[in-house]
């Protein structure tokens, strides 16, 4: 049983993750920005907490994460405005990592994407550029933080039914159901062998627990 702070608690993946964690006995605090989303989160078995992490400074974020066993970052600006993408996906994410360090919360799971890397190759005139830059910077900061991190990096997300199976060996991005991404995050949190790893995956044929163990 773990106390887990889930940042970005009303996202599509997060709403699928919350009942998986709650049902196995974890205590989940799900951070949402919009008070209108509290009921949706509460219905999953998680406890909603209204906070705007985009505007929180390091001290506020340290207070937010303090007392938990793990932090899961599943927040995102959703594309569009590059300034907001940098503010949330890069700057706030980096502050949350620093907050976990300051609060002594060693376990940190970052939800990223398959192609995230410093040399992501996205042209600077592409609308996706700001997101690619932001995620690359946040992931690199996490790797250098000293935290017990795992970066979960799924390919294109679908609304297909979950299969419970993934391919964590693929060299190129495909697609994967959001529900299977939620199941991967839940499994990662319970598997210390995933610490220090970036797990890129598509939908596939290998049961999730087996795929993570390879």
C-alpha positions as CSV (number, residue, x, y, z in Angstrom):
1,X,0.0,0.0,0.0
2,X,1.4,3.3,-1.0
3,X,0.5,7.0,-0.8
4,X,0.6,8.3,-4.4
5,X,0.2,11.9,-5.5
6,X,-1.0,12.0,-9.1
7,X,-0.6,15.3,-10.8
8,X,-2.9,15.8,-13.7
9,X,-5.7,13.8,-12.1
10,X,-8.5,14.5,-14.6
11,X,-6.6,13.4,-17.7
12,X,-7.9,10.5,-19.8
13,X,-5.1,8.1,-18.6
14,X,-5.2,9.4,-15.1
15,X,-8.9,8.6,-14.7
16,X,-8.2,5.1,-15.9
17,X,-5.2,4.8,-13.5
18,X,-6.9,6.0,-10.4
19,X,-9.3,3.0,-9.9
20,X,-6.5,0.6,-10.6
21,X,-4.5,2.1,-7.7
22,X,-7.4,2.6,-5.4
23,X,-8.7,-1.0,-5.9
24,X,-5.4,-2.5,-4.9
25,X,-5.3,-0.4,-1.7
26,X,-3.1,2.6,-2.6
27,X,-4.1,6.0,-1.2
28,X,-4.3,8.2,-4.3
29,X,-4.5,12.0,-4.1
30,X,-5.3,13.3,-7.6
31,X,-4.4,17.0,-8.3
32,X,-6.8,18.8,-10.6
33,X,-6.9,22.4,-11.6
34,X,-10.6,22.7,-12.2
35,X,-13.0,22.3,-9.2
36,X,-15.6,21.0,-11.6
37,X,-13.5,17.9,-12.0
38,X,-13.5,16.8,-8.4
39,X,-16.6,14.6,-8.7
40,X,-15.2,12.7,-11.7
41,X,-12.0,12.0,-9.7
42,X,-13.8,11.1,-6.5
43,X,-15.9,8.5,-8.4
44,X,-12.7,6.6,-9.2
45,X,-11.8,6.1,-5.5
46,X,-9.1,8.8,-5.5
47,X,-9.2,11.9,-3.4
48,X,-9.3,15.1,-5.5
49,X,-7.2,18.0,-4.6
50,X,-7.6,21.3,-6.4
51,X,-4.3,23.1,-7.1
52,X,-2.8,24.8,-10.1
53,X,0.7,23.3,-10.3
54,X,1.5,25.6,-13.3
55,X,1.5,28.6,-10.9
56,X,2.9,26.9,-7.8
57,X,6.4,27.8,-6.8
58,X,8.9,25.3,-5.4
59,X,7.8,25.7,-1.8
60,X,4.2,25.2,-2.6
61,X,4.9,22.1,-4.7
62,X,7.2,20.8,-1.9
63,X,4.3,21.1,0.5
64,X,2.0,19.4,-2.1
65,X,4.2,16.3,-2.6
66,X,5.3,16.0,1.0
67,X,4.2,12.9,2.9
68,X,3.6,10.8,-0.2
69,X,5.5,7.6,-1.2
70,X,5.5,8.4,-4.9
71,X,4.7,11.2,-7.4
72,X,3.2,10.5,-10.8
73,X,3.3,13.3,-13.3
74,X,0.5,12.9,-15.8
75,X,-0.3,16.6,-16.4
76,X,0.0,18.3,-19.8
77,X,-1.1,21.5,-21.5
78,X,-2.5,19.5,-24.4
79,X,-0.7,21.3,-27.1
80,X,-1.7,24.5,-28.7
81,X,-0.2,27.5,-26.9
82,X,3.6,27.0,-26.9
83,X,4.1,29.4,-23.9
84,X,1.7,27.3,-21.8
85,X,3.3,24.1,-23.0
86,X,6.7,25.3,-21.7
87,X,5.1,26.6,-18.5
88,X,3.4,23.3,-17.6
89,X,5.1,20.4,-19.5
90,X,8.6,21.8,-18.8
91,X,8.8,24.3,-16.1
92,X,6.2,23.0,-13.7
93,X,7.3,19.5,-14.3
94,X,10.8,20.4,-13.4
95,X,9.7,22.2,-10.3
96,X,7.7,19.1,-9.2
97,X,10.9,17.0,-9.6
98,X,12.8,19.5,-7.5
99,X,9.9,19.5,-5.0
100,X,10.1,15.7,-4.7
101,X,13.8,15.9,-4.0
102,X,13.2,18.6,-1.4
103,X,10.4,16.7,0.3
104,X,12.4,13.4,0.3
105,X,9.8,11.6,-1.9
106,X,12.2,9.3,-3.8
107,X,9.8,7.6,-6.2
108,X,8.8,9.6,-9.3
109,X,7.0,8.3,-12.4
110,X,6.9,10.6,-15.4
111,X,4.4,10.0,-18.2
112,X,6.2,11.1,-21.3
113,X,5.9,9.9,-25.0
114,X,7.6,7.4,-27.2
115,X,9.8,9.9,-29.1
116,X,10.8,12.1,-26.2
117,X,14.6,12.7,-26.3
118,X,16.9,15.7,-26.6
119,X,17.5,14.9,-30.3
120,X,13.8,14.5,-31.0
121,X,14.1,15.7,-34.6
122,X,10.9,17.7,-34.6
123,X,11.4,20.9,-36.8
124,X,11.1,24.1,-34.9
125,X,8.3,25.3,-37.2
126,X,6.2,22.2,-36.4
127,X,3.3,22.8,-33.9
128,X,4.6,19.8,-31.9
129,X,8.0,21.4,-31.4
130,X,7.3,23.1,-28.1
131,X,5.9,19.8,-26.6
132,X,8.9,17.8,-27.8
133,X,11.3,20.4,-26.3
134,X,9.4,20.6,-23.1
135,X,9.2,16.8,-22.5
136,X,12.8,16.3,-23.4
137,X,13.9,18.9,-20.9
138,X,11.7,17.5,-18.1
139,X,12.8,13.9,-18.7
140,X,16.5,14.9,-18.7
141,X,16.0,16.8,-15.5
142,X,14.4,13.8,-13.9
143,X,17.2,11.5,-15.0
144,X,19.7,13.8,-13.3
145,X,17.7,14.3,-10.2
146,X,18.9,11.4,-8.1
147,X,15.2,10.3,-7.6
148,X,14.1,6.7,-8.1
149,X,12.5,7.5,-11.4
150,X,10.8,5.7,-14.2
151,X,9.8,7.4,-17.4
152,X,6.8,5.8,-19.0
153,X,6.8,6.6,-22.8
154,X,3.8,5.2,-24.7
155,X,3.3,5.6,-28.4
156,X,0.1,7.2,-29.9
157,X,-2.8,6.9,-27.5
158,X,-6.1,5.3,-28.6
159,X,-9.4,4.7,-26.9
160,X,-9.4,1.0,-27.8
161,X,-10.3,-1.6,-25.2
162,X,-7.3,-2.6,-23.0
163,X,-5.5,-5.8,-23.9
164,X,-3.1,-6.1,-20.9
165,X,-0.3,-6.6,-23.4
166,X,2.4,-4.4,-24.8
167,X,5.6,-4.4,-26.9
168,X,8.4,-2.7,-24.9
169,X,11.0,-3.7,-27.5
170,X,9.8,-1.8,-30.5
171,X,12.2,0.6,-32.3
172,X,9.4,2.8,-33.8
173,X,6.3,4.3,-32.4
174,X,2.9,2.7,-33.1
175,X,-0.2,3.0,-30.9
176,X,-1.5,1.7,-27.5
177,X,-4.8,1.9,-25.7
178,X,-4.9,4.5,-22.9
179,X,-6.2,1.8,-20.5
180,X,-3.0,-0.2,-21.1
181,X,-0.9,2.9,-20.4
182,X,-2.7,3.2,-17.1
183,X,-2.0,-0.4,-16.4
184,X,1.7,0.1,-17.2
185,X,1.9,3.0,-14.8
186,X,0.3,1.0,-12.0
187,X,2.6,-1.9,-12.6
188,X,5.7,0.3,-12.7
189,X,4.8,1.8,-9.3
190,X,4.8,-1.8,-7.8
191,X,8.0,-2.9,-9.6
192,X,11.3,-1.5,-8.3
193,X,13.1,-3.2,-11.2
194,X,11.8,-0.4,-13.4
195,X,13.6,2.3,-11.4
196,X,16.1,4.2,-13.5
197,X,14.5,3.1,-16.8
198,X,12.7,4.8,-19.7
199,X,10.1,2.3,-21.0
200,X,9.0,3.0,-24.5
201,X,6.1,0.8,-25.7
202,X,3.4,0.1,-28.2
203,X,0.5,-2.2,-27.9
204,X,1.7,-5.7,-28.4
205,X,1.5,-9.4,-27.4
206,X,3.5,-9.6,-24.2
207,X,1.7,-9.4,-20.8
208,X,2.5,-6.1,-19.2
209,X,4.3,-7.5,-16.1
210,X,6.4,-9.8,-18.3
211,X,7.2,-6.9,-20.7
212,X,8.4,-4.7,-17.9
213,X,10.6,-7.4,-16.5
214,X,12.6,-7.8,-19.7
